[in-house]
Amino acid sequence: MNIAIIEKDKIELETVETFLRCYLKKIWAYHEMETHIELFRNAEDFMQFFGVGFYYLVILGAGMERVADFIHARDPNVKILFLQFNENYGGGGREFMNIAIVDDEIAELTAAESYLSDFIEKNYPEFQDAVNIQTFSVANDFLNVFRPGMFQLIILDIMMDEINGLQVAQIIRARGDDVGIVFLTNNDDFMLNGYRVFAIGYFLKPIYDHEEDFARTFEHIFPKILKKSPEIILNVEGAEVAVPLRNILYVDINYRHKLCVYLADGQKFVTLNNYSEIQSVLLEDERFLECYHRIIVNMDYIKSMEQDDFILMDSTSIPISLRKKKDVKVKFMRYFARK
């Protein structure tokens, strides 16, 4: 069975793929092994590749009605599914969110998934069908799948074989993702270490002995996850590209006086937007700081503050203005303290 997904946004495309593979694995295990999923960011590429009788299902991003007409005109048997938007959930705007649970103890892994599903069903029934929980019993399997922006929450066991949860969290941060991380642990001595990777919560194991703590933690975490993630519209080669603010590492002006936007997943957009236009949007968000002339950095991705630079999670060095150094450092420390 061949399935095609067509979506301009790279992160959305990969998120849809992850959700689909997880769904097939859990609900339709036999067909998951027989399914081939192809990804397209350009509708023209798909239409050139399209062949009658080849696809069982085609999933289309917003504004691709023309592609649907093209498919139906050539092969009316193809099933077409449009990605829909939900104004109440802003994880990129889609109807679903991805949560990963990583624990090498199968019983605890299953318990965490079960308690989380029950919590969502009881407290957020309107999102029950929108949440995709993906489980991993091997940390390296998770890291092989993980890409920045893919998950809205990651639950990590601290004590695992081969690589522990703290090391996994450090790799996540090094790859430039500020996703919320919650640790599972049977020893609260590890809690202090978790703040080095900005963990947002802890669960003590075994989970069935701490049900109230589990529910209380998620009552605090879930509203933040569901909160609308603001976006900025970039003009890239004449096309509009919507980028969630949380995915932006920093922006600057290149030697050709073009505005460049650098993302956590390694993408770089050279835009036709002017600096003042982007500046007014970003500096309205508390995460962003203008640390140098025409350079704005997302403080969520700052790993350390040096004498004259910020060092980001991906090791990029961002200069701090000599003239504004005191003010910049005070703003960063205040933001860091609130976080």
Secondary structure, DSSP 8 states (H G I E B T S, - for coil): -EEEEE-SSHHHHHHHHHHHHHHHHHH-HHHHHH-EEEEES-HHHHHHH--TTT-SEEEE-TT-HHHHHHHHHH-TTSEEEE--B-TT--SSSBS-EEEEEE-S-HHHHHHHHHHHHHHHHHH-GGGGGGEEEEEESSHHHHHHH--TTS-SEEEEESS-SSS-HHHHHHHHHHTT---EEEEEES-GGGHHHHGGGT--EEEESSGGG-HHHHHHHHHHHHHHHHS---EEEEEETTEEEEEEGGGEEEEEE-TTS-EEEEETTS-EEEESS-HHHHHHHHTTSTTEEEEETTEEEEGGGEEEE-SSEEEETT--EEE--TTTHHHHHHHHHHHHHH-
